[in-house]
Amino acid sequence: MLGKISPLDQSLGAQTSQGSREYFDIGFPMFEPISPVGTIAIILERSFLYRNLELFLWASIPDNGGVRYGFLPYLSKESYKSIRIDYLHFLEILEKIDTLSKKCIRDVLSKRESKSFCAAIQGLVSDRVIDGMLKQPMQAARRIEFCLEGALEVQNSDVRSVLIPNTYKHALRRSAAKVEASKIVYYNPRKTVIECLKQHELGCSWRI
């Protein structure tokens, strides 16, 4: 995804995934069980999803990989595909988030328990998922993610910000970037992406 926004030098580009799928997270990244220190993060507007809707494969609450590999034991490993959401249900869930209070939206984006959100999406996901969102302590139980095929289109207007550890400055060719220079935010890699988001107030409004 980063390579679609700003060309990379060979040393960094060789380390990036060339897979046929891209995975996206709604809200803040998870910080449990580990804190993503020194992570590159791209904050996207919802227009990015609509622009690439024909490439939509599935969405999921909770973390689908967490279910598949047994990190969320209240759901069977075999259920990881059956709990996936199609794009119609996913878009409806996004619309439900819009109806919540600012505090509830913040809770959803921060992967905290929200009875209001769970009530709003009743019937769009299984009762087991809702129960886990309310009762399970791990953030992964409330992660909202979606998966797109890799042939994505992204425009400057789709990107709100790109958060990059300042140690990677040399690796990005800014002159060839598809986004405005003002949207690229460098931060000290000793801080987490979440700290950077809060510092720049980038996580306070709706975004992917």
ZAPA-949159 format. One record per residue: residue in three letters; residue number from 1; x, y, z of N, C-alpha, C in turn. Coordinates in steps of 0.02 Angstrom, whole numbers, plus 50000, padded with zeros to 5 digits. Atoms other than C-alpha are relative to their C-alpha. Last residue first. Example, Ala and Ser with C-alpha at 12.3 -4.5 7.8 and 13.67 -1.06 7.14 Angstrom:
# residues 2
(pt SER,2,(49958,49941,49997),(50684,49947,50357),(49961,50055,50037))
(pt ALA,1,(50045,49941,50000),(50615,49775,50390),(50045,50060,50000))
***
This chain:
# residues 208
(pt ILE,208,(49981,50070,50004),(49494,50202,50402),(50071,49994,50028))
(pt ARG,207,(49956,50018,50055),(49434,50372,50458),(50015,49926,50003))
(pt TRP,206,(50012,50062,50037),(49305,50455,50567),(50051,49990,49946))
(pt SER,205,(50058,50001,50044),(49372,50594,50675),(50000,49935,49961))
(pt CYS,204,(50059,49973,49966),(49485,50607,50827),(49938,49999,49956))
(pt GLY,203,(50047,50054,49988),(49622,50492,50766),(49934,50023,50029))
(pt LEU,202,(50019,50032,50063),(49730,50621,50681),(49949,49946,50011))
(pt GLU,201,(50073,50001,50002),(49740,50734,50833),(49974,49970,49934))
(pt HIS,200,(50020,49959,50057),(49925,50762,50796),(49924,50002,49990))
(pt GLN,199,(49963,49938,49999),(49982,50703,50968),(49976,50047,49944))
(pt LYS,198,(50028,49957,49948),(49846,50571,50977),(50033,50069,50000))
(pt LEU,197,(50068,49983,50019),(49895,50493,50812),(49970,50048,50050))
(pt CYS,196,(49995,49950,50054),(50079,50500,50858),(49931,50022,49978))
(pt GLU,195,(49979,49937,49969),(50047,50412,51023),(50003,50055,49948))
(pt ILE,194,(50058,49975,49962),(49949,50278,50929),(50017,50065,50034))
(pt VAL,193,(50046,49967,50047),(50089,50258,50803),(49941,50030,50037))
(pt THR,192,(50044,50044,50038),(50204,50217,50947),(49958,50041,49952))
(pt LYS,191,(50070,49995,49983),(50347,50328,51003),(49960,49951,49958))
(pt ARG,190,(50007,50024,49931),(50530,50279,50998),(49928,50005,50024))
(pt PRO,189,(50020,50071,49997),(50513,50295,50810),(49999,49971,50070))
(pt ASN,188,(49946,50036,49967),(50514,50486,50825),(49980,49927,50008))
(pt TYR,187,(50000,50001,49927),(50384,50549,50703),(50059,49960,50026))
(pt TYR,186,(49945,50040,49972),(50371,50602,50522),(49998,50004,50076))
(pt VAL,185,(49981,49980,49932),(50203,50659,50455),(50055,49954,50024))
(pt ILE,184,(49950,50047,49974),(50171,50652,50267),(50026,50026,50067))
(pt LYS,183,(50035,50057,49971),(50008,50742,50227),(50048,49948,50027))
(pt SER,182,(50027,49982,49934),(50095,50910,50202),(49965,49942,50034))
(pt ALA,181,(49947,50005,49950),(50199,50833,50061),(49973,50015,50070))
(pt GLU,180,(49968,49937,49984),(50041,50809,49959),(50050,49991,50056))
(pt VAL,179,(50036,49959,49951),(50005,50631,49907),(50040,50064,50013))
(pt LYS,178,(50067,49985,50025),(50054,50534,49751),(49960,50043,50048))
(pt ALA,177,(50056,50021,49959),(50239,50539,49796),(49934,50021,49970))
(pt ALA,176,(50043,50044,50039),(50367,50555,49658),(49938,49978,50038))
(pt SER,175,(50017,49967,50063),(50459,50706,49728),(49953,49959,49957))
(pt ARG,174,(50055,49953,49990),(50450,50630,49902),(49978,50031,49934))
(pt ARG,173,(49986,49949,50051),(50557,50481,49855),(49942,50049,49999))
(pt LEU,172,(50058,49978,50039),(50544,50385,50017),(50021,50054,49950))
(pt ALA,171,(50025,50054,50042),(50689,50283,50088),(49942,50022,49955))
(pt HIS,170,(49957,50010,50058),(50791,50428,50158),(49971,49951,49950))
(pt LYS,169,(50003,49943,50045),(50652,50481,50274),(50039,49988,49935))
(pt TYR,168,(50015,50022,50069),(50638,50306,50346),(49999,50058,49950))
(pt THR,167,(49943,50040,50024),(50726,50347,50512),(49989,49976,49928))
(pt ASN,166,(49952,49956,50035),(50595,50484,50537),(50062,49963,49976))
(pt PRO,165,(49943,49987,49956),(50464,50351,50577),(50053,50040,49962))
(pt ILE,164,(49939,50037,50016),(50320,50373,50453),(50054,50016,50052))
(pt LEU,163,(49957,49994,49941),(50140,50424,50478),(50061,49955,49991))
(pt VAL,162,(49955,50058,50000),(50048,50450,50313),(50049,50012,50057))
(pt SER,161,(49932,49992,49976),(49899,50566,50327),(50039,49935,49992))
(pt ARG,160,(49998,49944,49951),(49725,50598,50260),(50070,50013,50023))
(pt VAL,159,(49950,50006,49946),(49739,50494,50102),(49996,50061,50045))
(pt ASP,158,(50016,50057,49958),(49591,50469,49985),(50043,49995,50062))
(pt SER,157,(50058,49984,49960),(49606,50645,49911),(49979,49942,50046))
(pt ASN,156,(49981,49955,49946),(49782,50606,49851),(49942,50014,50047))
(pt GLN,155,(49988,49932,50021),(49716,50460,49751),(50018,50043,50060))
(pt VAL,154,(49999,49951,49945),(49722,50273,49780),(50018,50068,49971))
(pt GLU,153,(49990,49932,50025),(49677,50131,49662),(49997,50048,50059))
(pt LEU,152,(50037,49943,49973),(49702,49955,49722),(50014,50064,49963))
(pt ALA,151,(49996,49953,50055),(49755,49799,49628),(49962,50064,50016))
(pt GLY,150,(49942,49957,50000),(49787,49703,49790),(50004,50053,49946))
(pt GLU,149,(49950,50026,50046),(49616,49629,49820),(50053,50053,49989))
(pt LEU,148,(50009,49983,50070),(49531,49703,49971),(50052,49964,49958))
(pt CYS,147,(49948,50025,50045),(49511,49643,50150),(49981,50017,49928))
(pt PHE,146,(50026,50022,50065),(49415,49723,50291),(50059,49985,49955))
(pt GLU,145,(49952,50000,50055),(49442,49747,50476),(49965,49982,49935))
(pt ILE,144,(50038,50000,50062),(49340,49793,50629),(50051,50005,49943))
(pt ARG,143,(49968,49973,50060),(49432,49745,50789),(49953,49994,49940))
(pt ARG,142,(50038,49943,50026),(49319,49722,50939),(50032,50030,49938))
(pt ALA,141,(50071,50019,50001),(49373,49549,50997),(49957,50054,49970))
(pt ALA,140,(50014,50036,50062),(49551,49595,50946),(49927,49979,49995))
(pt GLN,139,(50023,49953,50052),(49553,49723,51087),(49980,49964,49936))
(pt MET,138,(49952,49984,50052),(49565,49583,51216),(49970,50045,49947))
(pt PRO,137,(49955,49944,49985),(49456,49591,51372),(50045,50020,49942))
(pt GLN,136,(49930,50020,50005),(49310,49485,51308),(50046,50059,50012))
(pt LYS,135,(49973,50035,49942),(49137,49526,51376),(50074,49984,49997))
(pt LEU,134,(50020,49971,49935),(49051,49653,51265),(50039,49971,50058))
(pt MET,133,(49985,49929,50001),(49134,49618,51097),(49987,50032,50068))
(pt GLY,132,(49928,49991,49992),(49131,49432,51136),(50021,50073,50002))
(pt ASP,131,(49984,50019,49932),(48943,49433,51162),(50075,50009,50014))
(pt ILE,130,(50024,49947,49956),(48918,49528,51000),(50020,49986,50072))
(pt VAL,129,(49955,49943,50011),(49025,49401,50905),(49982,50057,50047))
(pt ARG,128,(49936,50018,49968),(48930,49255,50981),(50051,50056,49993))
(pt ASP,127,(50006,49987,49928),(48765,49340,50936),(50065,49983,50037))
(pt SER,126,(50029,50053,49958),(48818,49339,50754),(49998,50020,50073))
(pt VAL,125,(49949,50049,49983),(48844,49497,50652),(49969,49950,50048))
(pt LEU,124,(49952,49995,50055),(48721,49610,50562),(50060,49954,50010))
(pt GLY,123,(50028,50029,50060),(48577,49556,50675),(50045,50004,49939))
(pt GLN,122,(50034,50064,49987),(48628,49671,50816),(49965,49976,49937))
(pt ILE,121,(49982,50049,50052),(48737,49807,50740),(49970,49931,50014))
(pt ALA,120,(50012,49974,50067),(48658,49953,50834),(50013,49947,49946))
(pt ALA,119,(50073,50000,50011),(48648,49859,51000),(49984,50021,49929))
(pt CYS,118,(50022,50070,50004),(48833,49820,50991),(49925,49995,49988))
(pt PHE,117,(49979,50027,50065),(48872,50001,50952),(49975,49929,49991))
(pt SER,116,(50040,49966,50051),(48769,50064,51099),(50017,49973,49931))
(pt LYS,115,(50066,50032,50003),(48844,49935,51216),(49957,50031,49946))
(pt SER,114,(50052,49951,50011),(49018,49998,51174),(49933,49964,49993))
(pt GLU,113,(50069,50024,49998),(49171,49904,51235),(49951,50057,49990))
(pt ARG,112,(50026,50008,49933),(49336,49980,51181),(49927,49976,49997))
(pt LYS,111,(50011,50071,49986),(49419,49954,51013),(49983,49988,50073))
(pt SER,110,(49947,50021,49953),(49486,50133,51005),(49993,49928,50022))
(pt LEU,109,(49936,49993,50034),(49383,50170,50849),(50058,49978,50043))
(pt VAL,108,(49997,50049,50055),(49228,50098,50933),(50068,50004,49965))
(pt ASP,107,(49992,50066,49970),(49259,50196,51094),(50007,49947,49945))
(pt ARG,106,(49931,50004,49975),(49286,50357,50996),(50013,49931,50031))
(pt ILE,105,(49957,50008,50059),(49124,50327,50903),(50072,49993,50021))
(pt CYS,104,(50007,50069,50022),(49036,50300,51070),(50043,49987,49938))
(pt LYS,103,(49966,50043,49953),(49103,50464,51137),(49998,49928,49978))
(pt LYS,102,(49928,49992,50010),(49053,50559,50981),(50039,49954,50047))
(pt SER,101,(49974,49939,49970),(48876,50489,50994),(50076,50003,49988))
(pt LEU,100,(49981,50002,49930),(48827,50350,50874),(50022,50069,50025))
(pt THR,99,(50058,49979,49959),(48732,50370,50710),(50017,50005,50074))
(pt ASP,98,(50015,49929,50009),(48889,50369,50602),(49945,50025,50046))
(pt ILE,97,(49951,49962,49961),(48939,50200,50674),(49986,50075,49996))
(pt LYS,96,(50021,50004,49930),(48777,50127,50606),(50048,50039,50045))
(pt GLU,95,(50054,49952,49992),(48824,50187,50432),(49975,50002,50072))
(pt LEU,94,(49969,49934,50001),(48988,50093,50445),(49948,50055,50009))
(pt ILE,93,(49966,49991,49936),(48892,49937,50497),(50034,50069,50004))
(pt GLU,92,(50052,49985,49952),(48778,49957,50346),(50029,50011,50070))
(pt LEU,91,(50019,49930,50010),(48930,49968,50233),(49945,50020,50049))
(pt PHE,90,(49946,49958,49976),(48992,49805,50308),(49983,50074,49992))
(pt HIS,89,(50004,49998,49927),(48824,49718,50287),(50055,50046,50029))
(pt LEU,88,(50063,49966,49983),(48822,49764,50102),(49992,50006,50076))
(pt TYR,87,(49992,49927,50003),(49008,49723,50081),(49936,50037,50018))
(pt ASP,86,(49997,49976,50070),(48991,49545,50144),(49998,50076,49999))
(pt ILE,85,(50057,49959,50019),(49037,49502,50324),(50007,50020,49927))
(pt ARG,84,(49984,49945,50045),(49151,49364,50385),(49936,50034,49975))
(pt ILE,83,(50017,49937,49967),(49089,49259,50532),(50017,50061,49956))
(pt SER,82,(50073,49992,49992),(49079,49100,50427),(49981,50065,50034))
(pt LYS,81,(50032,49980,50063),(49258,49115,50367),(49926,50015,50009))
(pt TYR,80,(49973,49937,50023),(49339,49118,50539),(49969,50023,49934))
(pt SER,79,(50054,49951,50014),(49220,48986,50609),(50026,50064,49967))
(pt GLU,78,(50033,50016,50063),(49344,48840,50596),(49948,50053,49980))
(pt LYS,77,(49955,49984,50055),(49455,48914,50731),(49965,49992,49932))
(pt SER,76,(49960,50056,50027),(49309,48905,50851),(50043,50023,49942))
(pt LEU,75,(50024,50019,50066),(49255,49067,50935),(50044,49943,49974))
(pt TYR,74,(50073,50004,49993),(49275,49096,51123),(49966,49986,49933))
(pt PRO,73,(50025,50067,49988),(49458,49049,51096),(49924,49995,50010))
(pt LEU,72,(50065,49980,49971),(49507,49215,51017),(49961,49936,50013))
(pt PHE,71,(49985,49949,49950),(49693,49186,50984),(49936,50026,50033))
(pt GLY,70,(50015,50019,49932),(49652,49021,50898),(50016,50050,50054))
(pt TYR,69,(49942,50030,49967),(49739,49047,50732),(49991,49989,50074))
(pt ARG,68,(49972,50055,50039),(49583,49075,50626),(50056,49964,50037))
(pt VAL,67,(50044,50057,49996),(49497,49181,50758),(50032,49939,49967))
(pt GLY,66,(50001,50021,49931),(49643,49298,50778),(49955,49941,50012))
(pt GLY,65,(49941,50042,49989),(49662,49303,50590),(50004,49975,50071))
(pt ASN,64,(50012,50065,50032),(49484,49366,50577),(50058,49953,50007))
(pt ASP,63,(49940,50014,50040),(49505,49504,50705),(49996,49930,49970))
(pt PRO,62,(49938,49969,49977),(49326,49522,50769),(50057,49989,49950))
(pt ILE,61,(49994,49987,49928),(49222,49581,50675),(49994,49931,50032))
(pt SER,60,(50008,50043,49942),(49258,49547,50493),(50001,50039,50065))
(pt ALA,59,(49985,49962,49940),(49255,49616,50317),(49988,49953,50060))
(pt TRP,58,(50038,50013,49940),(49265,49523,50152),(50018,50051,50054))
(pt LEU,57,(50004,50073,49992),(49331,49524,49974),(49958,49981,50061))
(pt PHE,56,(50016,50022,49933),(49308,49705,49916),(49994,49923,50001))
(pt LEU,55,(49945,50044,49979),(49393,49740,49749),(49988,49971,50070))
(pt GLU,54,(50004,50060,50043),(49233,49813,49672),(50055,49950,50017))
(pt LEU,53,(50050,50047,49975),(49228,49930,49822),(49994,49937,49958))
(pt ASN,52,(49975,50068,50013),(49392,50012,49775),(49949,49947,50020))
(pt ARG,51,(49965,50002,50065),(49336,50193,49757),(50019,49929,49981))
(pt TYR,50,(50050,49996,50053),(49209,50170,49897),(50033,49996,49931))
(pt LEU,49,(50039,50062,50002),(49345,50109,50015),(49950,50002,49943))
(pt PHE,48,(49957,50053,50024),(49462,50252,49972),(49963,49934,49994))
(pt SER,47,(50003,50000,50074),(49321,50379,49990),(50044,49945,49970))
(pt ARG,46,(50045,50052,50020),(49315,50328,50175),(49992,49997,49923))
(pt GLU,45,(50069,49978,49999),(49469,50431,50203),(49955,49944,49977))
(pt LEU,44,(50037,49992,50062),(49632,50341,50236),(49930,50028,50013))
(pt ILE,43,(50069,49985,49979),(49760,50352,50374),(49962,50019,49938))
(pt ILE,42,(50033,49957,50049),(49921,50265,50321),(49928,50010,50023))
(pt ALA,41,(50073,50005,50003),(50031,50194,50458),(49973,50049,49949))
(pt ILE,40,(50026,49955,50051),(50218,50155,50462),(49924,49990,49997))
(pt THR,39,(50041,50026,50054),(50264,50072,50627),(49983,50056,49950))
(pt GLY,38,(49965,49992,50063),(50409,50126,50738),(49962,49976,49939))
(pt VAL,37,(49949,49949,50001),(50331,50056,50897),(50034,50002,49931))
(pt PRO,36,(49967,49995,50066),(50173,49954,50869),(50049,50058,49996))
(pt SER,35,(50010,49931,50021),(50133,49913,51052),(50039,50011,49935))
(pt ILE,34,(49938,49963,50011),(50114,49728,51085),(49982,50070,49977))
(pt PRO,33,(49951,50007,49946),(49975,49624,51165),(50066,50037,49990))
(pt GLU,32,(49992,50059,49959),(49885,49741,51148),(49997,49939,49954))
(pt PHE,31,(49936,49994,49964),(49914,49904,51055),(50009,49943,50049))
(pt MET,30,(49999,50032,49934),(49783,49877,50920),(50068,50011,50033))
(pt PRO,29,(49970,50067,49999),(49786,50006,50781),(49996,49970,50070))
(pt PHE,28,(49931,50003,49977),(49663,50150,50799),(50028,49929,49994))
(pt GLY,27,(49982,49970,49936),(49506,50151,50695),(50074,49995,50017))
(pt ILE,26,(50040,49942,49985),(49445,50033,50558),(50021,50026,50069))
(pt ASP,25,(50027,49998,49932),(49586,49917,50506),(49959,50063,50008))
(pt PHE,24,(50009,49933,49972),(49636,49871,50330),(49962,49996,50066))
(pt TYR,23,(50044,50002,49942),(49706,49714,50248),(49999,50069,50033))
(pt GLU,22,(49981,49948,49951),(49780,49707,50073),(49947,50000,50055))
(pt ARG,21,(50052,49973,49957),(49775,49556,49958),(50028,50052,50047))
(pt SER,20,(50056,49980,50042),(49876,49494,49808),(49943,50029,50041))
(pt GLY,19,(50058,50044,50001),(50039,49486,49904),(49943,50030,49959))
(pt GLN,18,(50025,49995,50068),(50195,49586,49858),(49938,49955,49992))
(pt SER,17,(50039,50057,50026),(50241,49617,50038),(49976,50014,49930))
(pt THR,16,(50072,49992,49995),(50375,49747,50072),(49965,49940,49967))
(pt GLN,15,(50025,50031,49939),(50555,49699,50106),(49924,50003,50005))
(pt ALA,14,(49991,50073,50004),(50619,49728,49929),(49971,49965,50061))
(pt GLY,13,(50051,50030,50043),(50543,49902,49932),(50006,49925,49996))
(pt LEU,12,(50063,50006,49963),(50648,49951,50081),(49947,49965,49959))
(pt SER,11,(49988,50038,49939),(50816,49913,50001),(49937,49992,50040))
(pt GLN,10,(49998,50073,50010),(50760,49962,49826),(50006,49962,50066))
(pt ASP,9,(49936,50021,50028),(50705,50139,49868),(50003,49924,50001))
(pt LEU,8,(49949,50017,49951),(50521,50164,49892),(50066,49987,49967))
(pt PRO,7,(49950,50050,50020),(50394,50251,49782),(50054,49992,50052))
(pt SER,6,(49935,49969,50008),(50261,50349,49879),(50051,49947,49981))
(pt ILE,5,(50005,49930,49981),(50075,50314,49881),(50066,50037,49988))
(pt LYS,4,(50047,49967,50045),(50062,50148,49790),(49996,50075,50012))
(pt GLY,3,(49970,49993,50065),(50220,50086,49876),(49955,50033,49948))
(pt LEU,2,(49956,49943,49997),(50140,50120,50044),(50032,50013,49932))
(pt MET,1,(50042,49940,50000),(50000,50000,50000),(50043,50063,50000))
***
